[in-house]
Amino acid sequence: MQLAFCLYKYFPFGGLQRDFLRIALACQARGHAIRVYVLEWEGDIPTGFDVVRVPVKALSNSRRYAKFSDWVQRDLERRPVDRLIGFNKMPGLDVYFAADPCYEEKAQTLRNPLYRRFSRYRHFAAYERAVFSPQSRTEILMISSLQQPFFEKHYGTPKSRFHLLPPGISPDRRAPANAAEIRADFRREFGLAENDLLLLQVGSGFKTKGLDRSLKALAHLPSDLRARTRLIVIGQDEPRAFLRQASLLGVSERLSILQGRDDIPRFLLGADLLIHPAYNENTGTVLLEALVAGLPVLATAVCGYAHYILEAEAGMVIPDPFDQQQMDTQLVHMLNDAEARSHWRRQALVFAETADIYSNAERAADLILGTRHE
């Protein structure tokens, strides 16, 4: 079959983008042709992929996305495909991969009512409705069960159109046999002494991921503990506001912010704790990537995958509603208690051996290729 995938932007370090690539490659491995419509593509193009950079421009993102959708529909009329799979919400999809939370729920609960009078709201609400309304034929691949009730509440989407996928953790995130050697080399490279503690935060979109909360927690550590603790942050985002915050909090020397990179497994093996105090997070793939590497996790309860931390007994979860003092207390406990960290590490590695968290792409390909519309 000829398959077409749509996503606004591809870059190698985004969670949605990595999900797209694994699923598209799984479909290609079964003998199907892959066409990809994007506004922007950064990085290498896989062999055999037909990447179409849609040539539309606009002053606002919402207008550009509308032009993108219109252009794609016109191109599909000239060059039809058997399935159209979207990784962003838009009309006309056969399958939608639901990486983003419910927009209407956020608009009604987190925004001023005046927000819903603007064109930005009208665009995103209409595109979400095009996917989730009862009249739509789009099959929905869910990567977290947390958001489904919101879509059902706002749109009355039939339950039969939702398909819950297992997480899709890449096997290369698992701790290899020489993990201890990699960890030692990493810590030498970054100048970490035996008694030093490394906090790691990974994810593009520093504001949403709660980097401000992490910086406050770092600053609130007891002075002796703060003096031997470092925070490395990795992600594709503008860091200036957070570097200013770190300076005001007096922790600039304890902080390093790095651009997205492809050697995250080394950092997972070299760190002592992953922190992920996100404001909202549909899933939180990095939480599971940390667990399978044997790295304990501290994350907020709003993360869709936070329950895995508790099930694995491999870290702690910050309750909702979030309280900075609660996070500060938990972080101090996790950093001070080396025996607990060793226990969490062992539990995480046991979890990695037994949990069904690696088959997302194969299951998604099953559903995409099995989708039929009359």
VENTAUR-V824444 format. One record per residue. N is the residue number from 1. PHI is phi in degrees with one decimal (none if undefined). PSI is psi as a letter, one per 30 degrees, with the letter a starting at -180 (none if undefined). OMEGA is omega as a letter, one per 40 degrees, with the letter a starting at -180 (NA if undefined). Layout:
n: (N:N)
phi: (PHI:PHI)
psi: (PSI:PSI)
omega: (OMEGA:OMEGA)
This chain:
n: (1:2:3:4:5:6:7:8:9:10:11:12:13:14:15:16:17:18:19:20:21:22:23:24:25:26:27:28:29:30:31:32:33:34:35:36:37:38:39:40:41:42:43:44:45:46:47:48:49:50:51:52:53:54:55:56:57:58:59:60:61:62:63:64:65:66:67:68:69:70:71:72:73:74:75:76:77:78:79:80:81:82:83:84:85:86:87:88:89:90:91:92:93:94:95:96:97:98:99:100:101:102:103:104:105:106:107:108:109:110:111:112:113:114:115:116:117:118:119:120:121:122:123:124:125:126:127:128:129:130:131:132:133:134:135:136:137:138:139:140:141:142:143:144:145:146:147:148:149:150:151:152:153:154:155:156:157:158:159:160:161:162:163:164:165:166:167:168:169:170:171:172:173:174:175:176:177:178:179:180:181:182:183:184:185:186:187:188:189:190:191:192:193:194:195:196:197:198:199:200:201:202:203:204:205:206:207:208:209:210:211:212:213:214:215:216:217:218:219:220:221:222:223:224:225:226:227:228:229:230:231:232:233:234:235:236:237:238:239:240:241:242:243:244:245:246:247:248:249:250:251:252:253:254:255:256:257:258:259:260:261:262:263:264:265:266:267:268:269:270:271:272:273:274:275:276:277:278:279:280:281:282:283:284:285:286:287:288:289:290:291:292:293:294:295:296:297:298:299:300:301:302:303:304:305:306:307:308:309:310:311:312:313:314:315:316:317:318:319:320:321:322:323:324:325:326:327:328:329:330:331:332:333:334:335:336:337:338:339:340:341:342:343:344:345:346:347:348:349:350:351:352:353:354:355:356:357:358:359:360:361:362:363:364:365:366:367:368:369:370:371:372:373:374)
phi: (none:-95.6:-110.3:-122.5:-113.6:-121.6:-152.8:-66.8:-143.4:-111.0:-144.2:-66.4:-108.7:-83.2:-64.0:-60.2:-65.3:-69.5:-62.2:-55.3:-64.4:-63.0:-69.9:-62.3:-66.4:-64.0:-68.0:-62.9:-63.2:-91.2:98.7:-100.0:-83.9:-117.3:-115.2:-128.7:-100.1:-140.2:-85.3:-140.9:-134.2:-113.2:101.6:-70.1:-102.1:-59.7:-56.8:91.9:-79.4:-98.0:-92.9:-108.0:-85.8:-74.2:-87.7:-124.7:-135.6:-164.7:-74.7:-117.4:-62.0:-61.7:-69.3:-65.4:-65.9:-64.2:-64.3:-57.8:-61.4:-63.6:-64.1:-62.4:-61.7:-65.6:-67.2:-68.6:-65.6:-83.5:-132.7:-63.5:-129.6:-84.9:-143.7:-117.8:-115.9:-110.9:-107.8:-129.6:-72.5:-165.0:-69.4:83.9:-80.5:-80.3:-137.9:-122.0:-91.3:-86.1:-83.6:-99.9:-71.0:-69.4:-67.1:-63.2:-62.3:-63.8:-62.7:-87.9:-109.9:-113.4:-116.4:-63.6:-53.5:-63.5:-55.5:-76.4:-92.6:-91.7:-64.8:-58.8:-61.0:-59.3:-65.0:-68.5:-65.9:-65.8:-69.9:-68.3:-61.8:-61.6:-87.8:-102.8:-63.7:-59.7:-78.6:-70.9:-103.5:-68.9:-84.1:-117.7:-94.9:-94.2:-107.6:-153.7:-79.8:-63.8:-88.7:-56.0:-59.1:-69.8:-64.4:-65.9:-64.4:-84.7:-123.8:64.8:-63.1:-61.0:-59.3:-65.9:-88.3:-92.7:-132.0:-83.1:-94.5:-70.5:-59.5:-119.8:-89.7:-69.6:-58.2:-71.4:-80.9:-71.5:-64.2:-79.9:-61.8:-99.3:-57.4:-64.0:-66.7:-61.9:-62.5:-63.5:-63.0:-60.9:-70.0:-65.9:-59.3:-97.6:65.4:-95.3:-75.5:-57.9:-89.4:-75.3:-121.5:-115.2:-92.2:-125.0:-128.9:-127.8:152.4:-77.3:91.1:-61.8:-65.4:-63.6:-76.4:81.6:-62.0:-60.4:-66.2:-64.1:-65.5:-63.9:-62.9:-62.3:-65.8:-85.6:-62.8:-53.8:-56.0:-67.9:-74.1:-62.8:-65.6:-115.6:-116.6:-121.2:-121.7:-109.9:-115.8:-127.0:173.9:-90.8:-166.8:-83.0:-91.2:-58.4:-62.2:-80.5:-66.4:-65.4:-61.5:-61.1:-65.5:-64.1:-84.0:77.8:-121.7:-55.2:-72.4:-97.3:-121.4:-132.5:-114.6:-114.9:-69.2:-52.0:-150.3:-104.1:-115.7:-55.3:-54.3:-62.3:-68.6:-63.5:-78.3:-87.5:-83.1:-105.6:-162.3:-94.2:-116.3:-149.1:-86.0:-64.8:-75.4:-152.3:-161.4:-58.1:-130.0:103.2:-54.9:-63.1:-61.5:-74.5:-61.5:-66.3:-59.0:-71.9:-88.6:85.1:-103.5:-60.7:-130.2:-121.8:-142.1:-78.2:-67.9:-71.7:-69.1:-58.7:-97.7:-61.7:-62.9:-65.4:-62.2:-72.0:-62.8:-80.5:55.0:-126.2:154.4:-134.0:-120.2:-80.1:-62.6:-107.3:-73.0:-65.3:-134.6:-60.0:-63.8:-62.9:-61.8:-57.0:-63.7:-65.1:-64.2:-59.2:-60.3:-67.7:-77.0:-77.9:-100.7:-64.0:-65.4:-64.4:-62.5:-64.4:-63.8:-61.6:-63.7:-61.9:-63.9:-62.8:-70.4:-64.5:-57.4:-61.4:-76.6:-115.9:-78.6:-87.5:-130.3:-116.5:-104.7:-55.5:-64.9:-66.8:-67.6:-61.8:-61.9:-56.0:-71.3:-61.8:-75.0:-93.3:-67.9:-133.4:-121.6:-78.4)
psi: (l:j:k:k:k:k:k:e:k:k:l:f:g:k:e:e:e:e:e:e:e:e:e:e:e:e:e:e:f:g:g:k:k:k:k:k:k:l:e:k:k:k:a:l:k:k:k:f:k:j:k:j:j:k:i:k:l:l:f:l:e:e:e:e:e:e:e:e:e:e:e:e:e:e:e:f:e:e:i:l:l:f:k:j:k:k:g:l:k:l:l:g:k:e:k:k:j:i:f:l:l:j:e:e:e:e:e:f:f:f:l:k:f:f:e:g:f:l:e:e:e:e:e:e:e:e:e:e:e:f:e:f:l:f:f:l:g:k:k:k:j:k:g:k:f:e:f:e:e:e:e:e:e:f:f:h:k:k:f:f:f:k:j:k:k:l:l:i:k:k:f:f:f:k:k:l:e:h:e:e:e:e:e:e:e:e:e:e:e:g:h:k:l:e:f:l:k:j:k:k:k:k:k:k:i:e:e:e:f:h:e:e:e:e:e:e:e:e:f:f:k:k:e:e:e:e:f:g:k:l:k:k:k:k:l:j:l:j:f:e:e:e:e:e:e:e:e:e:f:g:g:e:f:g:k:k:k:k:l:k:l:g:h:e:e:e:e:e:f:f:l:f:k:k:k:i:h:k:e:k:j:e:d:i:e:f:e:e:e:e:e:f:f:g:j:l:k:j:l:l:f:f:k:e:g:f:f:e:e:e:e:f:h:h:a:l:k:k:l:k:k:k:k:e:e:e:e:e:e:e:e:e:e:e:e:f:i:e:e:e:e:e:e:e:e:e:e:e:e:e:e:f:f:f:k:i:g:f:g:e:e:e:e:e:e:e:e:e:f:f:k:k:k:none)
omega: (i:i:i:i:i:i:a:a:i:i:a:a:i:i:i:a:i:i:i:a:i:a:i:i:i:i:i:a:i:i:a:a:a:i:a:i:i:i:a:i:i:i:a:i:a:i:i:i:i:a:a:i:a:a:i:i:i:a:a:i:a:i:i:i:i:i:i:a:i:a:i:a:i:i:i:i:i:a:a:i:i:i:i:a:a:i:i:a:i:a:i:a:i:a:i:i:a:i:a:i:a:a:a:i:i:a:a:a:a:a:i:i:i:a:a:i:a:a:i:i:a:i:a:i:a:a:i:i:i:i:a:a:i:a:a:i:a:i:a:i:a:i:i:i:a:a:a:i:i:i:i:a:a:a:a:a:i:a:a:a:i:i:a:i:i:i:a:a:a:a:a:i:a:i:i:a:a:a:a:i:i:i:a:i:i:a:i:a:a:i:a:i:a:a:a:i:a:i:a:i:a:i:i:a:a:a:a:a:i:i:i:i:i:a:i:a:i:a:a:i:i:a:a:i:i:a:i:i:i:i:i:a:a:i:i:i:i:a:a:a:a:i:i:i:i:i:i:a:i:a:a:a:i:a:i:i:a:i:i:a:a:i:i:i:i:a:i:i:a:a:i:a:i:i:a:a:a:i:i:a:a:i:a:a:a:i:i:i:i:a:a:i:a:a:i:a:i:a:i:a:a:i:a:a:a:a:i:i:a:i:a:a:a:i:a:i:i:a:i:e:a:i:a:a:i:i:a:a:a:a:i:i:a:i:a:a:a:i:i:i:i:i:a:i:i:i:i:a:i:i:a:a:a:a:i:a:a:a:a:a:a:i:i:i:i:a:i:a:i:a:i:i:i:NA)
